[in-house]
């Protein structure tokens, strides 16, 4: 059993409640056990008794008794084996990392977060990448389950606050590549609609509605046509200005050019044959993300296409260099 520890509150933890601080650093310590340690004065902040809702400040010292830290080494369990597998899988997806940020190339078919019927997802896998202080990396934005590509994750609480703010204030640049049925009427343009959620037998679906309808959110996307395969298929670059659920998928449909392989929004036209050699998987890829770094400069990361889109690009004779960013 470890002895008493004195831990210093980091700059990223300014204003954090003491109970949340313990949950971050010592996830194995239950709330009831922490309350007992607080009542008996075994947990202290700067030598003084504290409560669960005490707000911490950088540089303060937290006394952590051995009951909180637990044994130095635990037995190998199914969970630790699974966590190692998750860590290895995430490392294979890694595009960029530093002390504050991970950027992954999320594969199509892997959910970002849990939900009904979802047992494996990025958020759950991130437990395997806790740092030495016990902090779990935090999601700061999302990708649909069937969408592949760039996914940024904060490694600290402070980084999460800054990255989340950058997405909220739209101080980011997100570029998506998609393969569409047909060709947009204009080679480039701006799509502005209002979207609302509706429940269907196949799950939630977004639809275009009138301004003022209950629970409707404004959604804006820009697009640019890069290349076509006759008039049947087109390679389009999207840049969403807002971040609504299924936004690009609905906007593609709204243009009359749904995304190839979209299980929710691709219309079943009996007179349209699905091209041979192209897989019926969603052809939507988060190609590039440019976002201010939490501490310095800018993060600018590009993700390679997933295998099913590489196959389609090769079949159609598309050259990735044609979509090179300026």
C-alpha positions in Angstrom: 0.0 0.0 0.0 1.3 3.4 -0.9 1.9 6.1 1.8 0.5 9.6 2.1 0.9 11.7 -1.1 1.0 15.5 -1.4 -0.2 16.4 -4.9 0.0 19.9 -6.5 -3.0 21.2 -8.3 -2.1 21.9 -12.0 -3.0 25.1 -13.9 -5.5 23.1 -16.0 -7.4 22.3 -12.9 -8.3 25.9 -11.8 -11.8 26.0 -10.3 -12.3 22.2 -10.3 -14.3 20.8 -7.4 -12.3 18.6 -5.0 -14.6 15.5 -5.6 -14.2 15.8 -9.3 -10.4 16.2 -8.9 -10.4 12.9 -7.0 -12.6 11.2 -9.6 -10.1 12.3 -12.3 -7.0 11.2 -10.5 -8.3 8.3 -8.4 -11.2 6.8 -10.3 -11.2 3.7 -8.1 -12.2 5.8 -5.0 -15.9 5.8 -4.5 -17.8 8.9 -3.5 -18.8 7.4 -0.1 -15.2 6.5 0.7 -14.1 10.0 -0.2 -16.7 11.6 2.0 -15.5 9.5 4.9 -11.9 10.6 4.3 -13.1 14.2 4.2 -15.1 13.9 7.4 -12.2 12.4 9.3 -9.8 15.1 8.0 -7.6 12.6 6.1 -7.9 14.7 2.9 -6.7 18.2 3.3 -6.0 21.2 1.0 -3.0 23.3 1.9 -3.1 21.6 5.3 -6.7 22.6 6.0 -9.8 20.5 6.1 -11.9 20.6 3.0 -15.3 19.6 1.6 -16.3 17.8 -1.6 -17.4 21.1 -3.2 -14.2 23.0 -2.4 -12.9 24.7 -5.5 -9.2 24.1 -6.1 -6.7 26.6 -7.4 -3.4 26.0 -9.2 -0.4 25.4 -6.9 -2.5 24.2 -3.9 -1.4 21.0 -2.2 -3.8 18.1 -1.7 -3.1 15.6 1.0 -4.0 12.1 -0.4 -4.1 9.3 2.2 -3.2 5.7 1.2 -6.8 4.6 1.3 -7.4 6.7 -1.8 -4.4 5.6 -3.8 -4.9 1.8 -3.4 -2.3 -0.8 -4.1 0.7 0.0 -6.3 0.0 -2.9 -8.7 -3.2 -4.8 -9.3 -3.8 -8.2 -10.9 -4.0 -8.7 -14.6 -7.8 -8.7 -15.4 -10.0 -8.9 -18.4 -10.3 -5.1 -18.2 -6.6 -4.4 -18.2 -6.2 -6.8 -21.2 -9.0 -5.0 -23.0 -7.5 -1.6 -22.2 -4.2 -2.7 -23.7 -6.0 -3.7 -26.8 -7.8 -0.4 -26.9 -4.6 1.5 -26.4 -3.0 -0.4 -29.3 -6.0 0.2 -31.6 -6.0 4.0 -30.8 -2.2 4.2 -31.4 -2.8 2.8 -34.9 -5.3 5.5 -35.6 -3.0 8.3 -34.3 -2.3 11.2 -36.7 -0.8 13.7 -34.3 0.0 14.0 -30.6 1.6 16.4 -28.2 1.2 17.0 -24.4 -2.3 18.6 -24.8 -3.9 17.0 -27.9 -4.4 13.7 -29.7 -5.7 13.6 -33.3 -7.0 10.3 -34.6 -8.2 9.0 -38.0 -11.4 7.4 -36.9 -12.4 4.5 -39.0 -15.9 4.2 -40.6 -18.2 2.1 -38.5 -16.7 2.9 -35.1 -18.9 5.1 -33.0 -17.5 8.2 -31.3 -19.7 7.8 -28.2 -21.9 5.1 -26.7 -25.6 4.8 -27.4 -28.4 2.3 -27.9 -26.8 -1.0 -29.0 -23.3 0.5 -29.1 -20.7 -1.5 -27.0 -17.5 -0.2 -28.5 -16.7 3.4 -29.1 -13.9 6.0 -29.0 -15.0 7.6 -25.7 -14.8 4.2 -24.0 -11.5 3.3 -25.5 -9.9 6.5 -24.3 -9.8 5.0 -20.8 -6.8 3.1 -22.0 -4.9 6.4 -22.6 -5.2 7.9 -19.1 -2.0 9.9 -18.3 0.1 9.4 -15.2 -2.2 11.6 -13.2 -5.2 9.4 -14.1 -6.8 11.9 -16.5 -8.8 10.4 -19.3 -8.6 12.2 -22.6 -11.8 14.1 -23.5 -13.8 14.3 -26.7 -14.3 17.9 -27.9 -16.3 17.2 -31.1 -18.0 14.2 -32.8 -18.2 12.3 -36.0 -21.1 10.1 -37.1 -20.5 6.4 -36.6 -20.2 5.8 -40.4 -18.1 8.9 -41.1 -14.4 8.4 -41.1 -11.6 10.9 -40.6 -10.0 13.5 -38.3 -11.1 13.4 -34.7 -9.4 15.7 -32.1 -9.3 14.7 -28.5 -8.0 16.8 -25.5 -5.5 15.3 -23.2 -6.2 17.6 -20.3 -9.1 19.5 -18.7 -7.7 22.9 -19.7 -7.1 21.8 -23.3 -10.7 20.5 -23.5 -12.1 23.8 -22.4 -10.1 25.7 -25.1 -10.7 23.3 -27.9 -14.4 23.1 -27.1 -14.6 26.9 -27.1 -12.9 27.0 -30.6 -15.6 24.6 -32.0 -18.4 26.6 -30.3 -17.1 29.9 -31.7 -16.4 28.3 -35.1 -12.8 29.3 -34.9 -12.0 26.1 -36.8 -11.8 24.9 -40.4 -13.3 21.5 -41.1 -13.0 20.0 -44.6 -14.9 16.9 -45.6 -14.7 14.8 -48.9 -17.8 13.0 -50.2 -18.9 11.0 -53.2 -22.3 12.1 -54.3 -25.0 10.7 -56.6 -25.3 13.0 -59.6 -23.7 16.5 -59.9 -24.6 19.7 -58.1 -26.2 22.3 -60.3 -23.5 24.9 -59.4 -19.8 24.0 -59.1 -19.7 25.7 -55.7 -22.1 27.3 -53.3 -23.5 27.8 -49.8 -26.4 25.8 -48.3 -28.5 27.4 -45.5 -31.4 25.5 -44.0 -33.2 24.9 -40.7 -33.0 21.3 -39.5 -35.2 19.4 -37.0 -35.0 15.9 -35.6 -37.7 13.3 -36.3 -38.1 9.8 -35.0 -38.4 7.0 -37.5 -38.6 3.2 -37.2 -34.9 3.2 -38.2 -33.9 5.7 -35.6 -33.6 9.5 -35.4 -33.4 11.4 -38.7 -32.9 15.0 -39.5 -35.1 16.9 -42.0 -35.2 20.3 -43.5 -37.9 22.5 -42.0 -39.2 26.1 -42.0 -37.6 28.8 -39.9 -39.5 29.1 -36.6 -40.5 25.4 -36.4 -40.1 24.0 -32.9 -36.6 22.7 -32.0 -35.3 23.7 -35.5 -31.6 24.7 -35.7 -29.9 26.8 -38.4 -27.4 24.8 -40.4 -24.9 26.3 -43.0 -22.5 24.4 -45.3 -20.3 25.4 -48.1 -19.3 23.1 -50.9 -17.0 22.9 -53.9 -17.2 20.4 -56.8 -13.7 18.8 -57.4 -14.3 16.2 -60.1 -17.1 14.2 -61.8 -17.5 10.8 -63.3 -19.8 11.7 -66.1 -23.0 13.0 -64.6 -23.6 10.0 -62.4 -21.1 10.7 -59.6 -19.3 13.6 -58.2 -16.5 14.2 -55.8 -17.4 17.2 -53.6 -15.6 19.1 -50.8 -17.8 20.3 -47.9 -17.0 22.8 -45.3 -19.6 23.0 -42.5 -20.0 26.4 -40.8 -22.2 24.9 -38.2 -22.1 21.5 -36.5 -25.6 20.0 -36.6 -26.4 16.3 -36.5 -26.1 14.7 -39.9 -25.7 18.2 -41.4 -23.7 17.4 -44.5 -25.7 14.3 -45.2 -29.0 16.2 -45.2 -27.5 19.1 -47.2 -26.3 16.7 -49.8 -29.8 15.3 -50.1 -31.2 18.8 -50.1 -29.1 19.6 -53.2 -30.5 16.5 -54.9 -27.2 14.7 -54.7 -27.2 12.3 -51.7 -24.0 10.8 -50.4 -23.2 7.4 -51.9 -23.8 4.6 -49.3 -25.7 6.7 -46.8 -28.1 4.3 -45.0 -30.4 7.1 -43.8 -30.5 9.7 -46.6 -29.7 7.9 -49.9 -33.0 7.8 -51.8 -33.8 4.4 -53.4 -34.4 5.3 -57.1 -35.4 2.2 -59.0 -34.0 3.7 -62.2 -30.6 4.2 -60.8 -28.1 1.3 -60.6 -25.5 1.3 -57.9 -22.1 1.4 -59.7 -20.3 -1.9 -59.8 -17.2 -2.1 -57.6 -18.3 0.6 -55.2 -19.1 -0.6 -51.7 -22.4 0.4 -50.2 -20.7 2.3 -47.3 -21.1 5.9 -46.4 -18.6 7.9 -48.6 -18.1 10.8 -46.3 -14.7 11.5 -44.8 -13.5 14.2 -42.4 -10.4 15.0 -44.5 -8.8 17.9 -42.7 -9.1 19.9 -39.4 -7.4 23.2 -38.7 -7.9 24.5 -35.1 -6.0 26.8 -32.7 -3.8 24.8 -30.4 -4.7 25.2 -26.7 -1.2 26.7 -26.0 0.6 27.6 -29.2 0.1 28.0 -32.9 -2.4 26.0 -35.0 -3.0 22.3 -35.4 -3.5 21.4 -39.1 -4.0 17.7 -39.7 -5.1 15.7 -42.8 -6.5 12.1 -42.7 -6.0 9.6 -45.5 -9.1 8.2 -47.1 -10.6 5.0 -45.7 -10.1 1.7 -47.7 -13.6 1.8 -49.3 -13.2 5.3 -50.5 -9.7 4.6 -51.9 -11.3 1.7 -53.8 -13.9 4.0 -55.2 -11.4 6.8 -56.1 -9.3 4.3 -58.0 -12.2 2.8 -59.8 -13.4 6.3 -60.9 -9.9 7.5 -61.8 -10.0 10.3 -59.2 -6.6 11.8 -58.3 -6.4 12.8 -54.6 -4.0 15.6 -55.7 -6.9 17.3 -57.4 -8.4 18.0 -54.0 -5.2 19.3 -52.5 -5.7 22.2 -50.0 -4.3 25.6 -50.9 
